Amino acid sequence: MTTAPTRPPGKAERIASAAPSRLGAFLRLRELPVTVALIALVIITTVVNPLFLSPQGVKDLLLNATIVIILAVGQALVIITRNVDLSVGSILGLVAFGTGTLFATVPGIPIVVVFLAGMLLGALLGAINGLLVTVAKVPALVITLGTLYIYRGLNNAWAGGTQYFAGDRPDAFGSLSVDTVLGFPLITLIAVVVVVIVAVYLAGTRPGRDLYAIGSDPDAAKLFGIPVSRRVFLAFLTNGVLAGLAGVLYASRFNSVGATTGSGLELAVVAAAVVGGVAIFGGSGSVVGAAMGALLLTTITSALTALRVDKFWQEAIVGVLILSAIIIDRIASVRSARKLRISEARNV
């Protein structure tokens, strides 16, 4: 008895079998829920208030989201390593006030120098956080909660009752938040460039991929020869640099900076990253998702304001989103662990 030879699958069969797996992979994207929520929110709000998506409305929405997007990208790097940085709002405030001070005390200073100085100050403050976390071995939540108040206290002592206004800065610097390229605000395009660079770093370089390994299991990462302390330190350092950049852009975007600049931003930034699919327990997520989370939260605030919803409910909705994101992430982690155990049991 002979058996007919088995025909190798043709091109059509291969495409058909690949389609479900690609669809499944797409549906499992961590950025998908926040993207769907953002699109749905924009559609609903536009139906109720057609001016929401007017050219000026879109520009204002992007401008409002820009600062949070840059901060959320830096925060994502830290959270992926199973840490958190609560001091970013205070770093932004210090750098923003320092920016105003430079323009007021050094007339004619080049704008590029101001950007470099702001990012350098942010790097220094981020490095302090990173050293305290990696050398002192104290939980990042405790360290950065302390530096949040230290940096804010320094800003209060430095600023006192002083404020710098739009008239204290060069017109060219203020134009960064006014000028557009292809209809997009210039500072928003700067944020997009930041997202792209950091996304490529995470996905396309070994140090970037190491951050995920550290967040998944720091002890295992050490066994594989990954320099955990160095990578975590660099994550905090980069977060500080981006907070410094955001501080300079904040001084360009808003009409005044003072002692209270940046207060409360840290919670919005953590919320943006978590809502955007960055696992609060570390090891997964993307800066694209964090940026989408920042855009979603900003859109929620703008939409609820356009719909004349009380500010209390705006904050309550953000809180619900954070809790929902954490719960969903936890459920997904439990399911993944269960599938892994079942797979290992079958292979025994």
C-alpha positions as CSV (number, residue, x, y, z in Angstrom):
1,M,0.0,0.0,0.0
2,T,1.4,3.3,-1.0
3,T,0.5,6.7,0.2
4,A,0.2,9.7,-2.0
5,P,3.0,12.2,-1.5
6,T,2.1,15.2,0.6
7,R,2.0,18.3,-1.5
8,P,3.9,21.2,0.2
9,P,1.7,24.1,1.0
10,G,1.3,26.6,-1.8
11,K,1.6,30.3,-1.6
12,A,-2.2,30.7,-1.0
13,E,-2.2,28.3,1.9
14,R,0.8,30.0,3.5
15,I,-0.9,33.4,3.2
16,A,-4.1,32.0,4.6
17,S,-2.4,30.4,7.6
18,A,-0.3,33.6,8.3
19,A,-3.3,35.9,8.3
20,P,-4.8,34.7,11.6
21,S,-1.5,34.9,13.4
22,R,-0.9,38.4,12.1
23,L,-4.4,39.5,13.1
24,G,-3.8,38.0,16.6
25,A,-0.5,39.8,16.9
26,F,-2.2,43.1,15.9
27,L,-5.0,42.6,18.4
28,R,-2.4,42.0,21.1
29,L,-0.6,45.3,20.5
30,R,-0.4,47.2,23.8
31,E,-1.0,50.4,22.0
32,L,-4.3,49.3,20.4
33,P,-6.7,50.0,23.3
34,V,-5.4,53.6,23.8
35,T,-5.5,54.2,20.0
36,V,-9.1,53.0,19.8
37,A,-10.1,55.0,22.8
38,L,-8.5,58.1,21.4
39,I,-10.3,57.7,18.0
40,A,-13.6,57.1,19.6
41,L,-13.3,60.1,22.0
42,V,-12.4,62.4,19.1
43,I,-15.4,61.2,17.0
44,I,-17.9,61.5,19.9
45,T,-16.6,64.9,20.9
46,T,-16.6,66.2,17.3
47,V,-20.2,65.0,16.8
48,V,-21.3,67.0,19.9
49,N,-19.0,70.0,19.2
50,P,-17.9,70.3,15.6
51,L,-15.4,73.0,16.4
52,F,-13.3,70.4,18.4
53,L,-11.5,69.3,15.2
54,S,-11.2,72.8,13.7
55,P,-7.6,73.7,12.6
56,Q,-7.2,75.9,15.7
57,G,-8.7,73.2,17.9
58,V,-6.3,70.5,16.6
59,K,-3.3,72.9,17.0
60,D,-4.2,73.7,20.6
61,L,-4.7,70.0,21.3
62,L,-1.2,69.1,20.0
63,L,0.4,72.1,21.8
64,N,-1.2,71.0,25.1
65,A,0.0,67.4,24.6
66,T,3.6,68.2,23.5
67,I,5.1,68.7,27.0
68,V,3.4,65.6,28.5
69,I,4.5,63.5,25.5
70,I,8.2,64.3,26.0
71,L,7.9,63.6,29.7
72,A,6.0,60.4,29.1
73,V,8.7,59.1,26.8
74,G,11.3,59.6,29.4
75,Q,9.1,58.1,32.1
76,A,8.5,55.0,29.9
77,L,12.2,54.3,29.9
78,V,12.3,54.3,33.7
79,I,9.0,52.3,34.2
80,I,10.1,49.6,31.7
81,T,13.1,48.9,34.1
82,R,10.6,48.4,37.0
83,N,11.2,51.8,38.4
84,V,9.4,55.2,38.5
85,D,10.5,58.8,38.6
86,L,8.2,61.2,40.5
87,S,10.5,64.2,40.3
88,V,10.0,65.0,36.6
89,G,7.6,67.9,37.3
90,S,10.1,69.5,39.7
91,I,12.9,69.0,37.2
92,L,10.8,70.7,34.5
93,G,10.1,73.6,36.9
94,L,13.7,74.1,37.7
95,V,14.8,74.1,34.1
96,A,11.9,76.3,33.0
97,F,12.8,78.9,35.6
98,G,16.5,78.6,34.7
99,T,15.6,79.2,31.1
100,G,13.8,82.4,32.0
101,T,16.8,83.5,34.2
102,L,19.2,82.9,31.3
103,F,17.3,85.0,28.9
104,A,16.8,87.8,31.5
105,T,20.3,88.0,32.8
106,V,22.3,87.1,29.6
107,P,20.9,89.3,26.8
108,G,21.5,87.9,23.3
109,I,22.3,84.4,24.5
110,P,21.9,81.9,21.6
111,I,18.7,79.8,21.9
112,V,20.8,76.6,21.2
113,V,22.9,77.4,24.2
114,V,19.8,77.7,26.3
115,F,18.5,74.3,25.1
116,L,21.8,72.7,25.8
117,A,22.0,74.3,29.3
118,G,18.5,73.1,30.1
119,M,19.1,69.6,29.0
120,L,22.4,69.5,30.9
121,L,20.7,70.6,34.1
122,G,18.0,68.0,33.5
123,A,20.7,65.4,33.0
124,L,22.4,66.3,36.3
125,L,19.2,66.1,38.2
126,G,18.3,62.8,36.5
127,A,21.8,61.4,37.2
128,I,21.3,62.2,40.9
129,N,18.1,60.1,40.9
130,G,19.9,57.3,39.0
131,L,22.9,57.2,41.4
132,L,20.7,57.2,44.5
133,V,18.6,54.3,43.1
134,T,21.4,52.2,41.8
135,V,24.1,52.8,44.4
136,A,22.0,53.3,47.6
137,K,19.7,50.5,46.5
138,V,16.6,52.4,47.8
139,P,13.3,51.9,45.9
140,A,12.9,54.5,43.1
141,L,9.5,55.5,44.5
142,V,11.0,56.6,47.8
143,I,14.1,58.3,46.2
144,T,12.2,60.3,43.6
145,L,9.5,61.3,46.0
146,G,12.2,62.8,48.1
147,T,13.9,64.5,45.2
148,L,10.5,65.8,44.0
149,Y,10.4,67.9,47.1
150,I,14.1,68.7,47.2
151,Y,14.1,70.0,43.6
152,R,10.8,71.9,44.1
153,G,12.3,73.4,47.3
154,L,15.3,74.5,45.3
155,N,13.1,76.1,42.7
156,N,11.1,77.9,45.4
157,A,14.3,79.2,47.0
158,W,15.7,80.3,43.7
159,A,12.6,81.9,42.3
160,G,11.1,83.3,45.5
161,G,8.4,85.6,44.2
162,T,10.1,86.1,40.9
163,Q,8.3,85.3,37.6
164,Y,9.5,85.5,34.1
165,F,7.0,86.5,31.4
166,A,6.9,86.3,27.6
167,G,8.5,89.8,27.3
168,D,11.6,88.5,29.0
169,R,12.4,86.0,26.2
170,P,13.4,86.6,22.6
171,D,10.6,86.6,20.0
172,A,12.4,83.8,18.1
173,F,12.2,81.6,21.2
174,G,8.5,82.3,21.8
175,S,7.9,81.5,18.1
176,L,8.7,77.9,18.7
177,S,5.2,77.3,20.0
178,V,3.6,79.5,17.4
179,D,5.4,78.6,14.1
180,T,4.1,75.6,12.2
181,V,5.5,73.2,9.6
182,L,3.0,71.6,7.3
183,G,0.3,72.7,9.7
184,F,1.9,71.1,12.8
185,P,3.3,73.2,15.7
186,L,7.1,73.2,15.6
187,I,7.5,72.0,19.3
188,T,5.1,69.1,18.5
189,L,7.4,68.0,15.7
190,I,10.3,68.2,18.2
191,A,8.3,65.8,20.4
192,V,7.7,63.5,17.4
193,V,11.4,63.4,16.7
194,V,12.1,62.5,20.4
195,V,9.5,59.6,20.2
196,V,11.1,58.2,17.0
197,I,14.7,58.4,18.3
198,V,13.8,56.7,21.6
199,A,11.6,54.1,19.9
200,V,14.5,53.2,17.6
201,Y,16.9,53.0,20.6
202,L,14.6,50.7,22.5
203,A,13.8,48.3,19.6
204,G,17.0,48.5,17.6
205,T,19.9,48.6,20.1
206,R,21.1,46.1,22.6
207,P,21.1,48.6,25.5
208,G,17.5,49.4,24.7
209,R,16.4,45.8,24.6
210,D,18.3,45.2,27.9
211,L,15.9,47.6,29.6
212,Y,13.0,45.1,28.9
213,A,15.1,42.2,30.3
214,I,15.8,44.2,33.4
215,G,12.2,45.0,33.9
216,S,11.1,41.5,33.4
217,D,13.6,39.9,35.8
218,P,16.5,42.0,37.2
219,D,18.2,38.9,38.8
220,A,18.0,36.9,35.5
221,A,19.3,39.9,33.6
222,K,22.4,40.0,35.9
223,L,23.0,36.3,35.3
224,F,23.0,36.9,31.5
225,G,25.7,39.6,32.0
226,I,23.6,42.7,31.5
227,P,25.0,45.7,33.5
228,V,21.7,46.3,35.3
229,S,22.9,49.3,37.5
230,R,24.4,51.0,34.5
231,R,21.3,50.6,32.3
232,V,19.0,51.8,35.1
233,F,21.3,54.8,35.7
234,L,21.2,55.7,32.0
235,A,17.4,55.4,32.0
236,F,17.1,57.9,34.8
237,L,19.8,60.1,33.1
238,T,17.9,60.1,29.8
239,N,14.6,60.8,31.6
240,G,16.3,63.8,33.2
241,V,17.6,65.0,29.8
242,L,14.0,64.8,28.3
243,A,12.6,66.6,31.4
244,G,15.1,69.3,30.8
245,L,14.1,69.6,27.1
246,A,10.5,69.7,28.2
247,G,11.3,72.5,30.7
248,V,12.9,74.7,28.0
249,L,9.9,74.1,25.7
250,Y,7.6,74.9,28.5
251,A,9.2,78.3,28.9
252,S,8.6,78.8,25.2
253,R,5.0,77.5,25.3
254,F,3.6,79.4,28.3
255,N,3.6,83.1,29.1
256,S,5.1,82.8,32.6
257,V,7.3,80.6,34.7
258,G,7.8,80.7,38.4
259,A,8.2,78.7,41.6
260,T,5.2,76.6,41.1
261,T,5.9,75.6,37.4
262,G,5.6,71.9,36.9
263,S,3.8,71.1,40.1
264,G,1.5,68.1,39.7
265,L,2.8,67.1,36.3
266,E,4.5,63.9,37.6
267,L,1.2,62.1,38.2
268,A,-0.1,63.1,34.7
269,V,3.1,61.7,33.2
270,V,3.0,58.4,35.0
271,A,-0.7,58.1,34.1
272,A,0.1,58.8,30.4
273,A,2.8,56.0,30.3
274,V,0.6,53.5,32.1
275,V,-2.6,54.2,30.1
276,G,-0.4,54.0,27.0
277,G,0.4,50.4,27.7
278,V,3.7,50.6,29.6
279,A,3.4,47.9,32.3
280,I,3.7,49.5,35.8
281,F,5.5,46.3,36.9
282,G,8.1,46.8,34.2
283,G,9.3,44.7,31.3
284,S,6.9,45.7,28.5
285,G,5.5,48.7,26.8
286,S,6.7,51.3,24.2
287,V,7.4,55.0,24.0
288,V,4.9,55.2,21.1
289,G,2.2,53.9,23.5
290,A,3.3,56.4,26.2
291,A,3.0,59.2,23.7
292,M,-0.4,58.0,22.7
293,G,-1.4,57.8,26.4
294,A,-0.3,61.5,26.8
295,L,-2.3,62.5,23.8
296,L,-5.3,60.6,25.1
297,L,-5.2,62.2,28.5
298,T,-4.8,65.6,27.0
299,T,-7.7,64.9,24.6
300,I,-9.9,63.8,27.5
301,T,-9.2,67.1,29.3
302,S,-9.9,69.1,26.2
303,A,-13.0,67.1,25.3
304,L,-14.5,67.3,28.7
305,T,-13.8,71.1,28.8
306,A,-15.5,71.5,25.4
307,L,-18.4,69.5,26.7
308,R,-18.5,71.7,29.9
309,V,-17.9,68.8,32.3
310,D,-16.8,69.7,35.8
311,K,-13.0,69.5,36.5
312,F,-13.6,67.0,39.3
313,W,-15.0,64.5,36.8
314,Q,-12.0,65.1,34.5
315,E,-9.6,64.0,37.3
316,A,-11.9,61.1,38.3
317,I,-11.9,59.8,34.7
318,V,-8.1,59.9,34.6
319,G,-8.0,58.0,37.8
320,V,-10.3,55.3,36.5
321,L,-8.2,55.0,33.4
322,I,-5.1,54.5,35.4
323,L,-6.7,51.8,37.6
324,S,-8.2,50.1,34.5
325,A,-4.8,50.0,32.8
326,I,-3.1,48.5,35.8
327,I,-5.8,45.9,36.3
328,I,-5.9,44.9,32.6
329,D,-2.1,44.6,32.6
330,R,-2.1,42.5,35.7
331,I,-4.8,40.2,34.2
332,A,-2.7,39.9,31.0
333,S,0.4,39.0,33.0
334,V,-1.4,36.3,34.9
335,R,-2.8,34.8,31.7
336,S,0.7,34.8,30.1
337,A,2.2,33.1,33.1
338,R,-0.6,30.5,33.1
339,K,-0.1,29.7,29.4
340,L,3.7,29.4,30.0
341,R,3.1,26.9,32.8
342,I,0.7,24.9,30.7
343,S,3.2,24.9,27.8
344,E,6.0,23.7,30.1
345,A,3.9,21.0,31.5
346,R,3.1,19.6,28.1
347,N,6.7,19.6,27.1
348,V,7.7,17.5,30.2
